[in-house]
Amino acid sequence: MYIYNITLNIDKSVHNEWLNWIESHISEVLATGRFASAKLTEVLVDGEDGSTTYSIQYRAKTREDLDKYYQYDADKLRVEGVKKFGDKMLAFRTELRIVNRFYPKTVSN
């Protein structure tokens, strides 16, 4: 499994508008069929300028799904956010590959 992580810093002047918009954007990304799920999280840091930072984690089952997203979908889907929010939305992207998962052991009495 692969995680396509996007970390975004959102200027306070567009925060509410962006938060409303991003839900439909995530739905559009999922509609490509390249990802199994997505998670939107707030990064818990204090932005001195009043900005807010978020992380969106898209889970792809295969490397091929992620590559096809880049090849066929990514540019088209990125354009809308850039047009709408410009430099009020700063993003950087990271790819992660899940190596192993760990869960707490249950304790029996």
C-alpha positions in Angstrom: 0.0 0.0 0.0 1.2 3.5 -0.8 0.3 6.8 0.8 0.3 10.0 -1.3 0.5 12.7 1.3 -0.1 16.4 0.6 0.7 18.9 3.3 -1.0 22.3 2.8 -0.6 25.6 4.5 -3.7 27.7 4.2 -3.8 31.4 4.7 -6.3 32.6 7.2 -8.0 34.9 4.6 -9.2 31.9 2.6 -9.4 29.3 5.3 -13.2 28.8 5.5 -13.6 28.9 1.7 -10.8 26.4 1.3 -12.2 24.0 4.0 -15.5 24.0 2.2 -13.9 23.4 -1.2 -11.4 20.7 -0.2 -14.1 18.2 0.6 -15.5 18.2 -2.9 -11.9 18.2 -4.3 -11.1 15.1 -2.2 -14.2 13.4 -3.6 -13.0 14.3 -7.2 -9.6 12.7 -6.5 -11.2 9.6 -5.1 -13.5 9.4 -8.2 -10.5 8.8 -10.3 -10.5 5.2 -8.9 -6.8 5.4 -8.2 -7.1 5.6 -4.4 -8.9 3.3 -1.9 -9.5 6.1 0.7 -8.5 9.5 1.9 -8.0 11.1 5.3 -7.9 14.9 6.0 -6.1 15.9 9.2 -5.1 19.2 10.7 -1.4 19.5 11.6 -1.2 20.7 15.2 1.3 23.5 14.9 0.9 27.2 15.7 1.1 29.2 12.5 2.5 32.6 13.7 0.8 34.3 10.8 -2.6 32.7 11.7 -2.4 30.2 8.9 -3.6 26.6 9.3 -1.7 23.5 8.1 -3.5 20.3 6.9 -2.4 16.9 5.6 -4.4 14.9 3.1 -3.4 11.2 2.9 -4.6 9.3 -0.1 -4.1 5.5 0.1 -3.3 3.7 -3.2 -3.3 -0.1 -3.3 -0.4 -0.3 -5.9 2.4 1.8 -7.2 0.8 1.4 -10.6 -2.4 3.2 -9.3 -0.2 6.1 -8.0 1.7 6.3 -11.3 -1.6 6.4 -13.3 -2.8 9.2 -11.0 0.2 11.2 -11.9 0.0 10.4 -15.6 -3.7 11.0 -16.2 -5.2 13.0 -13.3 -2.9 15.0 -11.1 -2.2 18.0 -13.3 -5.9 18.5 -14.1 -7.0 18.3 -10.5 -4.2 20.6 -9.2 -5.1 23.4 -11.5 -8.4 24.2 -9.9 -6.9 24.8 -6.4 -4.1 26.9 -7.8 -6.5 29.1 -9.8 -8.9 29.4 -6.9 -6.4 30.1 -4.0 -3.1 31.0 -5.7 -0.4 31.7 -3.2 -2.8 31.6 -0.3 -2.5 27.8 -0.5 1.1 26.4 -0.3 1.5 22.6 -0.8 4.2 20.0 -0.8 3.8 16.3 -1.6 5.3 13.2 -0.2 5.0 9.5 -1.2 5.2 6.8 1.4 5.2 3.1 1.1 3.8 1.1 4.0 6.4 -1.5 5.0 4.6 -3.1 7.9 1.7 -2.4 10.3 1.8 -2.8 14.0 -1.1 -3.1 16.4 -1.2 -3.3 20.2 -1.2 -6.8 21.7 -4.3 -7.6 23.6 -3.8 -8.5 27.2 -5.8 -11.4 28.6 -6.5 -11.7 32.3 
